[in-house]
């Protein structure tokens, strides 16, 4: 199925791979004192990170992580539906949006 759907699925995941595999990657990151939480929409259409501090709890890591994952996925979908994403071999090319085409600068 993965081969059949290659290039037609957007996958969102946290940025902790390969360091924190399996269940509870945000808890694992919290326990190790990670200072950046991020997400990638694959095939590497969009990525982002958020800086965190020791003041955040393990639950905060999960909440912040899910928020950045949602933002990254939204921007990847936006680029896709506006036909700005193209696969070129193993690379993903994402053309910039035209000026004035978004409601938010972060959609970029």
N, C-alpha and C positions, 0 to 999 in steps of 0.2 A: 504494500500500500504506500509506503514512504516513497519508493521510486516512482510509482504512478502519479503521486501528488506533488512530486518535487517541483519547486518553483511556483506552487499554487496555494501554499499554506504559509501564514505568518505565525511564527512561534514566539511566544514571549517567555523569557526566563530571567531569573536573578543573575547577578554578576559574580556569584561566588564559586561557580564551577571553574576549575576542577577542585578547588580547595575544600569546599564543603558540599559533599555529595549526600544523597539520601534524604531521609526525613529531617525536618526542622533545620534547614540551612540558616535561617535567621537566628535561631537560638545558638547554633554552633558559632556563628559570626559574633554574636554578643559575648559568648563565653571567651572568645579569643581577643576581644577588644577591637574589632574591625572599626575603622573610622569612615569608610565610604560604603554606601549602599548604592547599587546600580542595577540597571536592567538593560537587556538587549532584545530587540525584535528581529528575529532571523527570518530570512537570510540577511543578516546585518543591514537592516534598513535604517534603524534608529537605535541610539544608545543614549543613556544619561546616567548621572551619578548625583547623589546627595550626601553632603558631609554630615556626620553625626558626632556626638560627644559622649563622654562617659556618663553624662546626666540622663541619657535615654535608657529605658528599660528594655528587656527582651521583647516585651509586647510592643513597645515603640518601634523597634527594629522591624517587626512584622508589618505594622501599620504604615510606616514610612516606605518600606519596601514595596508593599502592594500599591501605594500611591504612585511611586515612580514607575512601577510596572504598567499601571493604567495609563499614565501620561505618555510613556514610550509607545505603547500599543496604539493609542489614539493617533499619535503623530505618524506612525508607520502606516496605519490604515488611511489616514488623510493623504499621504504621499501616494499610496497605491491607487486609491479611487480617482486621483487626479492624474493618473498615468505618468508619474514621475519616477517610477521604479522599474529598472531593467536588469535582468541577469546577463552577465557577460562572462561566460565560463564560470570560474569559481568566485568571481567578484559580483557584488551588487552595486549598481550605479544608481544613485538617487540624485536627480536633477533638482536644483533649488526651485522654490515656488516663485511665481511672478509677484512683483510688488503689489500689495493691497489685496492678496488673495486669502488672508486669514483674519480671524477676529483676535488672535493672540500672537505675539511675537514668539512665544515658546513653541509654537507649532512648527517652526522653521525647519 
